[in-house]
Amino acid sequence: MATLMTNLLLTACIALFLVSAATAVGDAPFIIAHKKASLTRLKSGAERVSVSIDIYNQGFSTAYDLSLVDYSWPQDAFDVISGNISQSWEKLDAGGILSHSFELEAKKQGMFYGAPAVITFRIPTKAALQEAYSTSILPLDVLAEIPPEKKFEWVSFVYNNNKQGIQRY
Protein backbone atom coordinates (compact mmCIF):
# COMPACT_ATOMS: atom_id res chain seq x y z
CA MET A 1 0.00 0.00 0.00
CA ALA A 2 2.82 2.39 0.89
CA THR A 3 4.58 1.56 -2.40
CA LEU A 4 1.40 2.28 -4.35
CA MET A 5 0.99 5.68 -2.64
CA THR A 6 4.66 6.52 -3.26
CA ASN A 7 4.39 5.60 -6.95
CA LEU A 8 1.18 7.60 -7.30
CA LEU A 9 2.73 10.65 -5.59
CA LEU A 10 5.88 10.37 -7.69
CA THR A 11 3.85 10.09 -10.91
CA ALA A 12 1.77 13.13 -9.94
CA CYS A 13 4.91 15.18 -9.22
CA ILE A 14 6.47 14.23 -12.55
CA ALA A 15 3.27 15.08 -14.42
CA LEU A 16 3.02 18.44 -12.64
CA PHE A 17 6.65 19.21 -13.46
CA LEU A 18 6.21 18.36 -17.16
CA VAL A 19 3.04 20.43 -17.46
CA SER A 20 4.62 23.44 -15.73
CA ALA A 21 7.77 23.18 -17.86
CA ALA A 22 5.71 23.01 -21.04
CA THR A 23 3.63 26.05 -20.15
CA ALA A 24 6.65 28.06 -18.96
CA VAL A 25 8.39 27.89 -22.34
CA GLY A 26 5.32 27.35 -24.47
CA ASP A 27 4.80 30.98 -25.38
CA ALA A 28 8.44 31.96 -26.05
CA PRO A 29 10.48 31.80 -29.26
CA PHE A 30 12.96 28.93 -29.45
CA ILE A 31 15.81 29.70 -31.85
CA ILE A 32 17.82 26.94 -33.54
CA ALA A 33 20.62 27.80 -35.98
CA HIS A 34 22.55 25.52 -38.32
CA LYS A 35 25.86 26.65 -39.79
CA LYS A 36 27.36 24.94 -42.85
CA ALA A 37 30.64 25.55 -44.69
CA SER A 38 31.99 24.04 -47.89
CA LEU A 39 35.30 24.40 -49.72
CA THR A 40 35.67 25.06 -53.45
CA ARG A 41 39.07 24.89 -55.15
CA LEU A 42 39.47 27.33 -58.03
CA LYS A 43 41.64 26.65 -61.09
CA SER A 44 43.97 29.45 -59.98
CA GLY A 45 44.82 27.42 -56.86
CA ALA A 46 42.84 29.68 -54.53
CA GLU A 47 40.18 28.20 -52.30
CA ARG A 48 36.79 29.66 -51.44
CA VAL A 49 34.74 28.91 -48.35
CA SER A 50 30.97 29.18 -48.77
CA VAL A 51 29.19 29.67 -45.44
CA SER A 52 25.45 29.50 -44.89
CA ILE A 53 23.54 29.85 -41.64
CA ASP A 54 19.88 28.88 -41.34
CA ILE A 55 17.92 30.21 -38.36
CA TYR A 56 14.69 28.48 -37.29
CA ASN A 57 12.12 29.68 -34.75
CA GLN A 58 10.70 26.47 -33.29
CA GLY A 59 8.87 28.31 -30.51
CA PHE A 60 5.32 29.55 -30.29
CA SER A 61 5.87 33.32 -30.52
CA THR A 62 7.76 35.84 -32.64
CA ALA A 63 11.39 36.80 -31.97
CA TYR A 64 12.24 40.46 -32.61
CA ASP A 65 15.40 42.43 -33.46
CA LEU A 66 17.45 39.41 -34.50
CA SER A 67 21.15 39.92 -35.05
CA LEU A 68 23.60 37.34 -36.37
CA VAL A 69 27.39 37.66 -36.06
CA ASP A 70 30.01 35.13 -37.04
CA TYR A 71 33.42 36.33 -35.85
CA SER A 72 35.01 32.89 -36.16
CA TRP A 73 36.81 33.76 -39.42
CA PRO A 74 40.12 35.53 -38.60
CA GLN A 75 41.06 38.35 -40.97
CA ASP A 76 44.64 37.13 -41.27
CA ALA A 77 43.40 33.77 -42.65
CA PHE A 78 40.29 34.74 -44.68
CA ASP A 79 39.07 37.61 -46.86
CA VAL A 80 35.35 38.26 -47.24
CA ILE A 81 34.59 38.02 -50.96
CA SER A 82 30.82 38.44 -50.95
CA GLY A 83 28.21 39.09 -48.28
CA ASN A 84 28.84 40.03 -44.65
CA ILE A 85 29.71 38.09 -41.52
CA SER A 86 26.83 39.84 -39.75
CA GLN A 87 23.17 40.41 -40.56
CA SER A 88 20.09 41.82 -38.82
CA TRP A 89 16.38 41.17 -39.22
CA GLU A 90 13.33 42.88 -37.73
CA LYS A 91 11.52 39.69 -36.69
CA LEU A 92 11.23 35.93 -37.09
CA ASP A 93 7.70 34.56 -36.73
CA ALA A 94 6.97 31.27 -34.97
CA GLY A 95 7.76 28.42 -37.36
CA GLY A 96 9.71 30.76 -39.63
CA ILE A 97 13.14 30.36 -41.22
CA LEU A 98 15.82 32.94 -42.06
CA SER A 99 18.95 32.25 -44.10
CA HIS A 100 22.20 34.12 -44.46
CA SER A 101 25.24 33.29 -46.55
CA PHE A 102 28.63 34.75 -47.37
CA GLU A 103 31.78 33.69 -49.17
CA LEU A 104 35.39 33.87 -48.04
CA GLU A 105 38.74 33.34 -49.71
CA ALA A 106 41.41 31.47 -47.78
CA LYS A 107 44.83 33.07 -47.32
CA LYS A 108 46.54 30.45 -45.14
CA GLN A 109 46.94 26.70 -45.37
CA GLY A 110 45.99 24.41 -42.50
CA MET A 111 43.14 22.97 -40.48
CA PHE A 112 40.45 25.43 -39.43
CA TYR A 113 38.04 24.82 -36.58
CA GLY A 114 35.17 27.32 -36.70
CA ALA A 115 33.22 28.46 -33.68
CA PRO A 116 29.43 28.77 -33.62
CA ALA A 117 27.78 31.96 -34.85
CA VAL A 118 25.92 34.06 -32.25
CA ILE A 119 22.31 35.11 -32.66
CA THR A 120 20.80 37.69 -30.33
CA PHE A 121 17.07 38.42 -30.24
CA ARG A 122 14.46 40.13 -28.14
CA ILE A 123 11.35 38.70 -26.50
CA PRO A 124 8.64 41.31 -25.75
CA THR A 125 8.09 39.95 -22.23
CA LYS A 126 11.78 40.25 -21.22
CA ALA A 127 13.99 43.33 -21.13
CA ALA A 128 17.31 41.53 -21.63
CA LEU A 129 18.46 40.35 -25.04
CA GLN A 130 18.38 36.58 -25.49
CA GLU A 131 21.29 34.69 -27.06
CA ALA A 132 21.41 31.55 -29.18
CA TYR A 133 24.32 29.76 -30.84
CA SER A 134 24.53 27.97 -34.15
CA THR A 135 26.03 24.56 -34.63
CA SER A 136 29.77 24.59 -35.19
CA ILE A 137 31.25 23.36 -38.45
CA LEU A 138 33.35 20.30 -39.08
CA PRO A 139 37.10 21.01 -39.36
CA LEU A 140 38.11 22.38 -42.76
CA ASP A 141 41.44 21.42 -44.33
CA VAL A 142 42.02 24.76 -46.06
CA LEU A 143 44.37 24.88 -49.07
CA ALA A 144 45.29 21.24 -48.53
CA GLU A 145 47.69 19.70 -51.00
CA ILE A 146 45.61 17.27 -53.00
CA PRO A 147 47.47 14.70 -55.07
CA PRO A 148 46.42 14.61 -58.73
CA GLU A 149 43.83 11.98 -59.53
CA LYS A 150 44.97 9.00 -61.53
CA LYS A 151 41.81 8.56 -63.56
CA PHE A 152 43.24 6.18 -66.14
CA GLU A 153 44.59 3.86 -63.46
CA TRP A 154 41.08 3.60 -61.97
CA VAL A 155 39.58 2.88 -65.39
CA SER A 156 42.09 0.11 -66.11
CA PHE A 157 41.61 -1.33 -62.60
CA VAL A 158 37.84 -1.51 -63.03
CA TYR A 159 38.17 -2.87 -66.58
CA ASN A 160 40.63 -5.59 -65.58
CA ASN A 161 38.56 -6.65 -62.57
CA ASN A 162 35.39 -6.86 -64.65
CA LYS A 163 37.25 -8.70 -67.41
CA GLN A 164 38.34 -11.39 -64.97
CA GLY A 165 34.80 -11.83 -63.69
CA ILE A 166 33.31 -12.40 -67.17
CA GLN A 167 33.38 -15.99 -68.36
CA ARG A 168 32.71 -16.97 -71.92
CA TYR A 169 30.82 -20.13 -72.78
Backbone as JSON Lines, residues from 0, in Angstrom:
{"i":0,"aa":"M","n":[0.83,-1.19,0.0],"ca":[0.0,0.0,0.0],"c":[0.87,1.26,0.0]}
{"i":1,"aa":"A","n":[1.93,1.23,0.82],"ca":[2.82,2.39,0.89],"c":[3.55,2.58,-0.44]}
{"i":2,"aa":"T","n":[3.91,1.48,-1.1],"ca":[4.58,1.56,-2.4],"c":[3.65,2.14,-3.44]}
{"i":3,"aa":"L","n":[2.39,1.76,-3.42],"ca":[1.4,2.28,-4.35],"c":[1.22,3.78,-4.17]}
{"i":4,"aa":"M","n":[1.13,4.24,-2.93],"ca":[0.99,5.68,-2.64],"c":[2.24,6.43,-3.09]}
{"i":5,"aa":"T","n":[3.42,5.86,-2.85],"ca":[4.66,6.52,-3.26],"c":[4.73,6.63,-4.77]}
{"i":6,"aa":"N","n":[4.39,5.56,-5.48],"ca":[4.39,5.6,-6.95],"c":[3.38,6.61,-7.48]}
{"i":7,"aa":"L","n":[2.21,6.67,-6.89],"ca":[1.18,7.6,-7.3],"c":[1.63,9.05,-7.06]}
{"i":8,"aa":"L","n":[2.22,9.31,-5.91],"ca":[2.73,10.65,-5.59],"c":[3.87,11.04,-6.52]}
{"i":9,"aa":"L","n":[4.75,10.11,-6.79],"ca":[5.88,10.37,-7.69],"c":[5.38,10.65,-9.11]}
{"i":10,"aa":"T","n":[4.43,9.88,-9.59],"ca":[3.85,10.09,-10.91],"c":[3.16,11.45,-11.0]}
{"i":11,"aa":"A","n":[2.44,11.83,-9.96],"ca":[1.77,13.13,-9.94],"c":[2.77,14.27,-9.96]}
{"i":12,"aa":"C","n":[3.87,14.14,-9.23],"ca":[4.91,15.18,-9.22],"c":[5.57,15.32,-10.59]}
{"i":13,"aa":"I","n":[5.85,14.2,-11.21],"ca":[6.47,14.23,-12.55],"c":[5.52,14.87,-13.55]}
{"i":14,"aa":"A","n":[4.25,14.5,-13.51],"ca":[3.27,15.08,-14.42],"c":[3.13,16.58,-14.2]}
{"i":15,"aa":"L","n":[3.1,17.02,-12.96],"ca":[3.02,18.44,-12.64],"c":[4.24,19.19,-13.15]}
{"i":16,"aa":"F","n":[5.42,18.59,-12.98],"ca":[6.65,19.21,-13.46],"c":[6.63,19.36,-14.98]}
{"i":17,"aa":"L","n":[6.23,18.3,-15.7],"ca":[6.21,18.36,-17.16],"c":[5.2,19.38,-17.67]}
{"i":18,"aa":"V","n":[4.05,19.46,-17.05],"ca":[3.04,20.43,-17.46],"c":[3.52,21.85,-17.19]}
{"i":19,"aa":"S","n":[4.14,22.09,-16.04],"ca":[4.62,23.44,-15.73],"c":[5.79,23.83,-16.63]}
{"i":20,"aa":"A","n":[6.65,22.88,-16.96],"ca":[7.77,23.18,-17.86],"c":[7.26,23.5,-19.25]}
{"i":21,"aa":"A","n":[6.26,22.77,-19.7],"ca":[5.71,23.01,-21.04],"c":[5.03,24.36,-21.14]}
{"i":22,"aa":"T","n":[4.31,24.76,-20.1],"ca":[3.63,26.05,-20.15],"c":[4.59,27.2,-19.91]}
{"i":23,"aa":"A","n":[5.69,26.98,-19.23],"ca":[6.65,28.06,-18.96],"c":[7.37,28.49,-20.23]}
{"i":24,"aa":"V","n":[7.69,27.54,-21.11],"ca":[8.39,27.89,-22.34],"c":[7.48,27.84,-23.55]}
{"i":25,"aa":"G","n":[6.23,27.53,-23.37],"ca":[5.32,27.35,-24.47],"c":[5.01,28.6,-25.25]}
{"i":26,"aa":"D","n":[5.14,29.77,-24.67],"ca":[4.8,30.98,-25.38],"c":[6.02,31.8,-25.78]}
{"i":27,"aa":"A","n":[7.21,31.24,-25.72],"ca":[8.44,31.96,-26.05],"c":[9.02,31.44,-27.37]}
{"i":28,"aa":"P","n":[9.77,32.29,-28.07],"ca":[10.48,31.8,-29.26],"c":[11.59,30.82,-28.84]}
{"i":29,"aa":"F","n":[11.88,29.88,-29.69],"ca":[12.96,28.93,-29.45],"c":[13.8,28.9,-30.73]}
{"i":30,"aa":"I","n":[14.98,29.5,-30.67],"ca":[15.81,29.7,-31.85],"c":[16.82,28.55,-31.99]}
{"i":31,"aa":"I","n":[16.84,27.97,-33.18],"ca":[17.82,26.94,-33.54],"c":[18.53,27.43,-34.8]}
{"i":32,"aa":"A","n":[19.86,27.33,-34.82],"ca":[20.62,27.8,-35.98],"c":[21.6,26.73,-36.43]}
{"i":33,"aa":"H","n":[21.67,26.52,-37.73],"ca":[22.55,25.52,-38.32],"c":[23.52,26.22,-39.27]}
{"i":34,"aa":"K","n":[24.8,26.03,-39.0],"ca":[25.86,26.65,-39.79],"c":[26.55,25.58,-40.63]}
{"i":35,"aa":"K","n":[26.71,25.86,-41.93],"ca":[27.36,24.94,-42.85],"c":[28.46,25.68,-43.59]}
{"i":36,"aa":"A","n":[29.55,24.97,-43.9],"ca":[30.64,25.55,-44.69],"c":[31.15,24.51,-45.66]}
{"i":37,"aa":"S","n":[31.45,24.95,-46.88],"ca":[31.99,24.04,-47.89],"c":[33.15,24.72,-48.61]}
{"i":38,"aa":"L","n":[34.11,23.91,-49.03],"ca":[35.3,24.4,-49.72],"c":[35.16,24.19,-51.22]}
{"i":39,"aa":"T","n":[35.64,25.17,-52.0],"ca":[35.67,25.06,-53.45],"c":[37.04,25.49,-53.92]}
{"i":40,"aa":"R","n":[37.73,24.58,-54.61],"ca":[39.07,24.89,-55.15],"c":[38.91,25.49,-56.53]}
{"i":41,"aa":"L","n":[39.52,26.66,-56.74],"ca":[39.47,27.33,-58.03],"c":[40.66,26.88,-58.88]}
{"i":42,"aa":"K","n":[40.55,27.05,-60.2],"ca":[41.64,26.65,-61.09],"c":[42.93,27.43,-60.81]}
{"i":43,"aa":"S","n":[42.79,28.62,-60.28],"ca":[43.97,29.45,-59.98],"c":[44.75,28.93,-58.77]}
{"i":44,"aa":"G","n":[44.17,27.95,-58.05],"ca":[44.82,27.42,-56.86],"c":[44.26,28.02,-55.58]}
{"i":45,"aa":"A","n":[43.47,29.07,-55.71],"ca":[42.84,29.68,-54.53],"c":[41.69,28.79,-54.07]}
{"i":46,"aa":"E","n":[41.28,29.0,-52.84],"ca":[40.18,28.2,-52.3],"c":[39.15,29.12,-51.66]}
{"i":47,"aa":"R","n":[37.9,28.87,-51.98],"ca":[36.79,29.66,-51.44],"c":[36.05,28.84,-50.41]}
{"i":48,"aa":"V","n":[35.55,29.53,-49.39],"ca":[34.74,28.91,-48.35],"c":[33.35,29.53,-48.44]}
{"i":49,"aa":"S","n":[32.35,28.71,-48.73],"ca":[30.97,29.18,-48.77],"c":[30.32,28.83,-47.44]}
{"i":50,"aa":"V","n":[29.8,29.85,-46.76],"ca":[29.19,29.67,-45.44],"c":[27.72,30.03,-45.52]}
{"i":51,"aa":"S","n":[26.88,29.18,-44.98],"ca":[25.45,29.5,-44.89],"c":[24.97,29.17,-43.48]}
{"i":52,"aa":"I","n":[24.1,30.02,-42.98],"ca":[23.54,29.85,-41.64],"c":[22.02,29.96,-41.76]}
{"i":53,"aa":"D","n":[21.34,28.9,-41.34],"ca":[19.88,28.88,-41.34],"c":[19.39,29.03,-39.9]}
{"i":54,"aa":"I","n":[18.46,29.94,-39.7],"ca":[17.92,30.21,-38.36],"c":[16.44,29.83,-38.35]}
{"i":55,"aa":"Y","n":[16.07,28.98,-37.41],"ca":[14.69,28.48,-37.29],"c":[14.11,28.95,-35.96]}
{"i":56,"aa":"N","n":[12.84,29.38,-35.99],"ca":[12.12,29.68,-34.75],"c":[11.15,28.53,-34.5]}
{"i":57,"aa":"Q","n":[11.52,27.63,-33.6],"ca":[10.7,26.47,-33.29],"c":[9.78,26.73,-32.1]}
{"i":58,"aa":"G","n":[9.74,27.96,-31.63],"ca":[8.87,28.31,-30.51],"c":[7.48,28.66,-30.96]}
{"i":59,"aa":"F","n":[6.71,29.25,-30.02],"ca":[5.32,29.55,-30.29],"c":[5.03,31.05,-30.39]}
{"i":60,"aa":"S","n":[6.09,31.89,-30.36],"ca":[5.87,33.32,-30.52],"c":[7.0,33.92,-31.36]}
{"i":61,"aa":"T","n":[6.82,35.15,-31.76],"ca":[7.76,35.84,-32.64],"c":[8.98,36.33,-31.87]}
{"i":62,"aa":"A","n":[10.15,36.21,-32.5],"ca":[11.39,36.8,-31.97],"c":[11.64,38.09,-32.73]}
{"i":63,"aa":"Y","n":[12.04,39.14,-32.01],"ca":[12.24,40.46,-32.61],"c":[13.7,40.88,-32.54]}
{"i":64,"aa":"D","n":[14.07,41.81,-33.43],"ca":[15.4,42.43,-33.46],"c":[16.51,41.38,-33.46]}
{"i":65,"aa":"L","n":[16.44,40.46,-34.4],"ca":[17.45,39.41,-34.5],"c":[18.74,39.97,-35.1]}
{"i":66,"aa":"S","n":[19.83,39.52,-34.56],"ca":[21.15,39.92,-35.05],"c":[22.06,38.7,-35.07]}
{"i":67,"aa":"L","n":[22.69,38.47,-36.2],"ca":[23.6,37.34,-36.37],"c":[25.01,37.88,-36.58]}
{"i":68,"aa":"V","n":[25.97,37.33,-35.85],"ca":[27.39,37.66,-36.06],"c":[28.19,36.37,-36.05]}
{"i":69,"aa":"D","n":[29.15,36.3,-36.95],"ca":[30.01,35.13,-37.04],"c":[31.46,35.61,-37.11]}
{"i":70,"aa":"Y","n":[32.05,35.83,-35.94],"ca":[33.42,36.33,-35.85],"c":[34.46,35.21,-35.83]}
{"i":71,"aa":"S","n":[34.08,34.01,-36.24],"ca":[35.01,32.89,-36.16],"c":[36.0,32.83,-37.33]}
{"i":72,"aa":"W","n":[35.94,33.77,-38.25],"ca":[36.81,33.76,-39.42],"c":[37.87,34.85,-39.28]}
{"i":73,"aa":"P","n":[39.08,34.51,-38.83],"ca":[40.12,35.53,-38.6],"c":[40.52,36.24,-39.9]}
{"i":74,"aa":"Q","n":[40.73,37.55,-39.79],"ca":[41.06,38.35,-40.97],"c":[42.43,38.02,-41.54]}
{"i":75,"aa":"D","n":[43.32,37.48,-40.74],"ca":[44.64,37.13,-41.27],"c":[44.6,35.81,-42.04]}
{"i":76,"aa":"A","n":[43.51,35.05,-41.95],"ca":[43.4,33.77,-42.65],"c":[42.35,33.76,-43.76]}
{"i":77,"aa":"F","n":[41.38,34.72,-43.7],"ca":[40.29,34.74,-44.68],"c":[39.95,36.17,-45.07]}
{"i":78,"aa":"D","n":[39.61,36.35,-46.35],"ca":[39.07,37.61,-46.86],"c":[37.6,37.38,-47.22]}
{"i":79,"aa":"V","n":[36.76,38.34,-46.86],"ca":[35.35,38.26,-47.24],"c":[35.24,38.68,-48.7]}
{"i":80,"aa":"I","n":[34.72,37.77,-49.53],"ca":[34.59,38.02,-50.96],"c":[33.21,38.57,-51.3]}
{"i":81,"aa":"S","n":[32.18,37.95,-50.72],"ca":[30.82,38.44,-50.95],"c":[29.99,38.24,-49.69]}
{"i":82,"aa":"G","n":[29.06,39.14,-49.47],"ca":[28.21,39.09,-48.28],"c":[28.91,39.69,-47.08]}
{"i":83,"aa":"N","n":[28.31,39.51,-45.91],"ca":[28.84,40.03,-44.65],"c":[28.83,38.93,-43.61]}
{"i":84,"aa":"I","n":[29.69,39.06,-42.61],"ca":[29.71,38.09,-41.52],"c":[28.67,38.42,-40.45]}
{"i":85,"aa":"S","n":[27.9,39.48,-40.68],"ca":[26.83,39.84,-39.75],"c":[25.59,40.23,-40.55]}
{"i":86,"aa":"Q","n":[24.43,40.08,-39.91],"ca":[23.17,40.41,-40.56],"c":[22.13,40.66,-39.47]}
{"i":87,"aa":"S","n":[21.17,41.53,-39.76],"ca":[20.09,41.82,-38.82],"c":[18.74,41.68,-39.52]}
{"i":88,"aa":"W","n":[17.74,41.29,-38.73],"ca":[16.38,41.17,-39.22],"c":[15.45,41.78,-38.18]}
{"i":89,"aa":"E","n":[14.3,42.27,-38.63],"ca":[13.33,42.88,-37.73],"c":[12.63,41.85,-36.85]}
{"i":90,"aa":"K","n":[12.23,40.71,-37.47],"ca":[11.52,39.69,-36.69],"c":[11.61,38.34,-37.38]}
{"i":91,"aa":"L","n":[11.33,37.3,-36.58],"ca":[11.23,35.93,-37.09],"c":[10.0,35.32,-36.44]}
{"i":92,"aa":"D","n":[8.96,35.11,-37.24],"ca":[7.7,34.56,-36.73],"c":[7.87,33.12,-36.27]}
{"i":93,"aa":"A","n":[6.97,32.66,-35.43],"ca":[6.97,31.27,-34.97],"c":[6.87,30.35,-36.18]}
{"i":94,"aa":"G","n":[7.73,29.34,-36.23],"ca":[7.76,28.42,-37.36],"c":[8.49,28.95,-38.57]}
{"i":95,"aa":"G","n":[9.04,30.15,-38.48],"ca":[9.71,30.76,-39.63],"c":[11.18,30.38,-39.74]}
{"i":96,"aa":"I","n":[11.74,30.66,-40.93],"ca":[13.14,30.36,-41.22],"c":[13.78,31.59,-41.86]}
{"i":97,"aa":"L","n":[15.0,31.9,-41.44],"ca":[15.82,32.94,-42.06],"c":[17.12,32.3,-42.51]}
{"i":98,"aa":"S","n":[17.68,32.78,-43.61],"ca":[18.95,32.25,-44.1],"c":[19.89,33.4,-44.4]}
{"i":99,"aa":"H","n":[21.17,33.14,-44.15],"ca":[22.2,34.12,-44.46],"c":[23.42,33.37,-44.99]}
{"i":100,"aa":"S","n":[24.05,33.93,-46.01],"ca":[25.24,33.29,-46.55],"c":[26.28,34.34,-46.94]}
{"i":101,"aa":"F","n":[27.52,33.9,-46.94],"ca":[28.63,34.75,-47.37],"c":[29.75,33.85,-47.87]}
{"i":102,"aa":"E","n":[30.69,34.46,-48.59],"ca":[31.78,33.69,-49.17],"c":[33.11,34.31,-48.79]}
{"i":103,"aa":"L","n":[34.06,33.45,-48.47],"ca":[35.39,33.87,-48.04],"c":[36.44,33.28,-48.97]}
{"i":104,"aa":"E","n":[37.61,33.92,-49.0],"ca":[38.74,33.34,-49.71],"c":[39.85,33.08,-48.7]}
{"i":105,"aa":"A","n":[40.38,31.88,-48.74],"ca":[41.41,31.47,-47.78],"c":[42.76,32.09,-48.15]}
{"i":106,"aa":"K","n":[43.49,32.52,-47.12],"ca":[44.83,33.07,-47.32],"c":[45.92,32.18,-46.74]}
{"i":107,"aa":"K","n":[45.56,31.3,-45.81],"ca":[46.54,30.45,-45.14],"c":[46.15,28.98,-45.27]}
{"i":108,"aa":"Q","n":[47.16,28.14,-45.31],"ca":[46.94,26.7,-45.37],"c":[46.88,26.13,-43.96]}
{"i":109,"aa":"G","n":[46.06,25.1,-43.78],"ca":[45.99,24.41,-42.5],"c":[44.58,24.04,-42.12]}
{"i":110,"aa":"M","n":[44.45,23.37,-40.99],"ca":[43.14,22.97,-40.48],"c":[42.49,24.17,-39.81]}
{"i":111,"aa":"F","n":[41.19,24.33,-40.05],"ca":[40.45,25.43,-39.43],"c":[39.26,24.86,-38.69]}
{"i":112,"aa":"Y","n":[39.14,25.26,-37.44],"ca":[38.04,24.82,-36.58],"c":[37.19,26.05,-36.26]}
{"i":113,"aa":"G","n":[36.02,26.15,-36.87],"ca":[35.17,27.32,-36.7],"c":[34.29,27.23,-35.47]}
{"i":114,"aa":"A","n":[34.09,28.37,-34.85],"ca":[33.22,28.46,-33.68],"c":[31.78,28.71,-34.13]}
{"i":115,"aa":"P","n":[30.82,28.49,-33.26],"ca":[29.43,28.77,-33.62],"c":[29.19,30.27,-33.84]}
{"i":116,"aa":"A","n":[28.22,30.58,-34.68],"ca":[27.78,31.96,-34.85],"c":[26.87,32.31,-33.67]}
{"i":117,"aa":"V","n":[26.74,33.61,-33.38],"ca":[25.92,34.06,-32.25],"c":[24.71,34.81,-32.78]}
{"i":118,"aa":"I","n":[23.55,34.44,-32.29],"ca":[22.31,35.11,-32.66],"c":[21.72,35.74,-31.4]}
{"i":119,"aa":"T","n":[21.48,37.02,-31.44],"ca":[20.8,37.69,-30.33],"c":[19.4,38.09,-30.81]}
{"i":120,"aa":"F","n":[18.45,38.07,-29.9],"ca":[17.07,38.42,-30.24],"c":[16.37,38.93,-29.0]}
{"i":121,"aa":"R","n":[15.23,39.56,-29.23],"ca":[14.46,40.13,-28.14],"c":[13.1,39.44,-28.05]}
{"i":122,"aa":"I","n":[12.69,39.21,-26.8],"ca":[11.35,38.7,-26.5],"c":[10.58,39.85,-25.85]}
{"i":123,"aa":"P","n":[9.37,40.16,-26.3],"ca":[8.64,41.31,-25.75],"c":[8.43,41.24,-24.24]}
{"i":124,"aa":"T","n":[8.37,40.06,-23.67],"ca":[8.09,39.95,-22.23],"c":[9.35,40.08,-21.36]}
{"i":125,"aa":"K","n":[10.54,40.15,-21.98],"ca":[11.78,40.25,-21.22],"c":[12.59,41.45,-21.7]}
{"i":126,"aa":"A","n":[13.21,42.14,-20.77],"ca":[13.99,43.33,-21.13],"c":[15.36,42.96,-21.71]}
{"i":127,"aa":"A","n":[15.96,41.9,-21.2],"ca":[17.31,41.53,-21.63],"c":[17.28,40.82,-22.98]}
{"i":128,"aa":"L","n":[18.32,41.07,-23.78],"ca":[18.46,40.35,-25.04],"c":[18.73,38.88,-24.77]}
{"i":129,"aa":"Q","n":[18.16,38.02,-25.6],"ca":[18.38,36.58,-25.49],"c":[19.48,36.2,-26.48]}
{"i":130,"aa":"E","n":[20.18,35.11,-26.21],"ca":[21.29,34.69,-27.06],"c":[21.12,33.23,-27.44]}
{"i":131,"aa":"A","n":[21.42,32.92,-28.7],"ca":[21.41,31.55,-29.18],"c":[22.68,31.34,-29.99]}
{"i":132,"aa":"Y","n":[23.1,30.09,-30.11],"ca":[24.32,29.76,-30.84],"c":[24.0,28.76,-31.95]}
{"i":133,"aa":"S","n":[24.7,28.92,-33.07],"ca":[24.53,27.97,-34.15],"c":[25.34,26.71,-33.86]}
{"i":134,"aa":"T","n":[25.15,25.71,-34.7],"ca":[26.03,24.56,-34.63],"c":[27.41,24.99,-35.11]}
{"i":135,"aa":"S","n":[28.43,24.31,-34.66],"ca":[29.77,24.59,-35.19],"c":[29.95,23.78,-36.46]}
{"i":136,"aa":"I","n":[30.99,24.08,-37.21],"ca":[31.25,23.36,-38.45],"c":[32.29,22.28,-38.22]}
{"i":137,"aa":"L","n":[32.31,21.32,-39.12],"ca":[33.35,20.3,-39.08],"c":[34.68,20.96,-39.45]}
{"i":138,"aa":"P","n":[35.8,20.42,-39.01],"ca":[37.1,21.01,-39.36],"c":[37.28,21.07,-40.88]}
{"i":139,"aa":"L","n":[37.84,22.19,-41.33],"ca":[38.11,22.38,-42.76],"c":[39.61,22.31,-43.0]}
{"i":140,"aa":"D","n":[40.03,21.49,-43.95],"ca":[41.44,21.42,-44.33],"c":[41.64,22.41,-45.47]}
{"i":141,"aa":"V","n":[41.96,23.65,-45.11],"ca":[42.02,24.76,-46.06],"c":[43.33,24.71,-46.83]}
{"i":142,"aa":"L","n":[43.23,24.88,-48.15],"ca":[44.37,24.88,-49.07],"c":[45.23,23.62,-48.92]}
{"i":143,"aa":"A","n":[44.57,22.5,-48.69],"ca":[45.29,21.24,-48.53],"c":[45.9,20.82,-49.86]}
{"i":144,"aa":"E","n":[47.06,20.2,-49.79],"ca":[47.69,19.7,-51.0],"c":[47.01,18.4,-51.38]}
{"i":145,"aa":"I","n":[46.36,18.42,-52.53],"ca":[45.61,17.27,-53.0],"c":[46.4,16.62,-54.13]}
{"i":146,"aa":"P","n":[46.74,15.34,-53.99],"ca":[47.47,14.7,-55.07],"c":[46.61,14.6,-56.32]}
{"i":147,"aa":"P","n":[47.22,14.7,-57.5],"ca":[46.42,14.61,-58.73],"c":[45.77,13.24,-58.84]}
{"i":148,"aa":"E","n":[44.57,13.23,-59.37],"ca":[43.83,11.98,-59.53],"c":[44.43,11.18,-60.67]}
{"i":149,"aa":"K","n":[44.46,9.89,-60.5],"ca":[44.97,9.0,-61.53],"c":[43.76,8.3,-62.16]}
{"i":150,"aa":"K","n":[43.06,9.05,-63.01],"ca":[41.81,8.56,-63.56],"c":[41.99,7.32,-64.42]}
{"i":151,"aa":"F","n":[43.06,7.31,-65.24],"ca":[43.24,6.18,-66.14],"c":[43.61,4.91,-65.39]}
{"i":152,"aa":"E","n":[44.29,5.04,-64.26],"ca":[44.59,3.86,-63.46],"c":[43.3,3.26,-62.89]}
{"i":153,"aa":"W","n":[42.35,4.1,-62.47],"ca":[41.08,3.6,-61.97],"c":[40.29,2.91,-63.07]}
{"i":154,"aa":"V","n":[40.32,3.48,-64.28],"ca":[39.58,2.88,-65.39],"c":[40.16,1.51,-65.71]}
{"i":155,"aa":"S","n":[41.49,1.4,-65.79],"ca":[42.09,0.11,-66.11],"c":[41.87,-0.89,-64.99]}
{"i":156,"aa":"F","n":[41.86,-0.44,-63.74],"ca":[41.61,-1.33,-62.6],"c":[40.21,-1.91,-62.68]}
{"i":157,"aa":"V","n":[39.23,-1.06,-62.93],"ca":[37.84,-1.51,-63.03],"c":[37.68,-2.43,-64.23]}
{"i":158,"aa":"Y","n":[38.28,-2.06,-65.36],"ca":[38.17,-2.87,-66.58],"c":[38.78,-4.26,-66.37]}
{"i":159,"aa":"N","n":[39.96,-4.31,-65.79],"ca":[40.63,-5.59,-65.58],"c":[39.86,-6.46,-64.58]}
{"i":160,"aa":"N","n":[39.33,-5.87,-63.54],"ca":[38.56,-6.65,-62.57],"c":[37.27,-7.18,-63.17]}
{"i":161,"aa":"N","n":[36.61,-6.39,-63.99],"ca":[35.39,-6.86,-64.65],"c":[35.71,-7.91,-65.7]}
{"i":162,"aa":"K","n":[36.83,-7.76,-66.38],"ca":[37.25,-8.7,-67.41],"c":[37.5,-10.08,-66.82]}
{"i":163,"aa":"Q","n":[38.07,-10.12,-65.62],"ca":[38.34,-11.39,-64.97],"c":[37.06,-12.06,-64.51]}
{"i":164,"aa":"G","n":[36.05,-11.28,-64.18],"ca":[34.8,-11.83,-63.69],"c":[33.89,-12.34,-64.79]}
{"i":165,"aa":"I","n":[34.16,-11.98,-66.05],"ca":[33.31,-12.4,-67.17],"c":[33.84,-13.73,-67.72]}
{"i":166,"aa":"Q","n":[32.99,-14.71,-67.81],"ca":[33.38,-15.99,-68.36],"c":[32.63,-16.21,-69.66]}
{"i":167,"aa":"R","n":[33.33,-16.73,-70.62],"ca":[32.71,-16.97,-71.92],"c":[32.38,-18.44,-72.05]}
{"i":168,"aa":"Y","n":[31.24,-18.73,-72.6],"ca":[30.82,-20.13,-72.78],"c":[30.91,-20.52,-74.22]}
